[in-house]
């Protein structure tokens, strides 16, 4: 058994996202979507499912912040604004 490289997990996750699959923010849902046929091993499947869940949660968080800013309800401090 070898180590699972982070670069491989990130690359596989981005490839799966570009295929148009709709992954959720929960690990278990993503794990069942990937299934046992998609990934070569259970450990890699779990790593990819966890990374996809993390990416999805980050996307939801950014979208919520953008919606708040666009609605004019809050101001973004200068040190946390995206450059």
LUMLUMMI-659785 format. One record per residue (C-alpha): y negated, x negated, z; residue number from 1. Coordinates in steps of 0.02 Angstrom, whole numbers, always signed. Layout:
<atoms>
ATOM	Y	X	Z	NUM
...
</atoms>
This chain:
<atoms>
ATOM	+0	+0	+0	1
ATOM	-168	-68	-47	2
ATOM	-343	-30	+8	3
ATOM	-438	+112	-72	4
ATOM	-599	+45	-145	5
ATOM	-757	+144	-117	6
ATOM	-815	+113	-294	7
ATOM	-658	+194	-361	8
ATOM	-682	+348	-250	9
ATOM	-864	+367	-303	10
ATOM	-824	+343	-488	11
ATOM	-681	+469	-483	12
ATOM	-791	+594	-391	13
ATOM	-931	+579	-518	14
ATOM	-807	+599	-660	15
ATOM	-739	+758	-581	16
ATOM	-915	+827	-557	17
ATOM	-958	+796	-740	18
ATOM	-804	+895	-792	19
ATOM	-893	+1050	-727	20
ATOM	-780	+1091	-581	21
ATOM	-869	+1186	-444	22
ATOM	-832	+1095	-282	23
ATOM	-889	+1164	-115	24
ATOM	-957	+1089	+43	25
ATOM	-792	+1102	+138	26
ATOM	-660	+967	+136	27
ATOM	-510	+1084	+139	28
ATOM	-570	+1185	-9	29
ATOM	-601	+1028	-111	30
ATOM	-431	+960	-61	31
ATOM	-341	+1115	-124	32
ATOM	-444	+1113	-285	33
ATOM	-390	+935	-320	34
ATOM	-210	+979	-282	35
ATOM	-65	+861	-285	36
ATOM	-61	+847	-475	37
ATOM	-237	+776	-500	38
ATOM	-232	+623	-389	39
ATOM	-102	+484	-384	40
ATOM	-85	+488	-193	41
ATOM	-127	+598	-46	42
ATOM	-240	+466	+32	43
ATOM	-346	+450	-125	44
ATOM	-355	+640	-143	45
ATOM	-419	+656	+35	46
ATOM	-549	+519	+12	47
ATOM	-614	+598	-148	48
ATOM	-615	+773	-71	49
ATOM	-714	+710	+78	50
ATOM	-839	+619	-31	51
ATOM	-863	+773	-141	52
ATOM	-895	+879	+14	53
ATOM	-1023	+752	+74	54
ATOM	-1111	+750	-94	55
ATOM	-1116	+940	-101	56
ATOM	-1189	+953	+75	57
ATOM	-1324	+826	+28	58
ATOM	-1366	+925	-130	59
ATOM	-1383	+1086	-29	60
ATOM	-1493	+999	+99	61
ATOM	-1609	+928	-35	62
ATOM	-1620	+1097	-123	63
ATOM	-1666	+1184	+40	64
ATOM	-1802	+1055	+74	65
ATOM	-1871	+1075	-103	66
ATOM	-1875	+1263	-83	67
ATOM	-1973	+1247	+80	68
ATOM	-2097	+1129	+0	69
ATOM	-2120	+1238	-153	70
ATOM	-2148	+1392	-46	71
ATOM	-2291	+1301	+40	72
ATOM	-2224	+1331	+215	73
ATOM	-2211	+1149	+262	74
ATOM	-2289	+981	+223	75
ATOM	-2184	+827	+192	76
ATOM	-2236	+676	+296	77
ATOM	-2281	+523	+194	78
ATOM	-2142	+415	+265	79
ATOM	-2005	+539	+217	80
ATOM	-2071	+584	+44	81
ATOM	-1969	+525	-103	82
ATOM	-2052	+387	-203	83
</atoms>
